[in-house]
Amino acid sequence: MRDRQQRLEEIRRLAAEGLTAAQIAGQMGEAETRSSVLGMCNRHGIALDRSQGQHNRATSTPADGRAA
């Protein structure tokens, strides 16, 4: 099992590559969850790429451009 410092360095590296918390958790194996990755990033000031998945959010204007 990796120690905490090794896990933190791996999270930093993967975050720098632009992975999301869920992708980082998947890369690190079943011992890590998305929630634990988010917590470590929050505590240590690691920025995650949050642009992925944003396209599924509801908007006030439909995709065809007409007013709602």
Beta strands, then each sheet from edge to edge (+ up, - down):
end
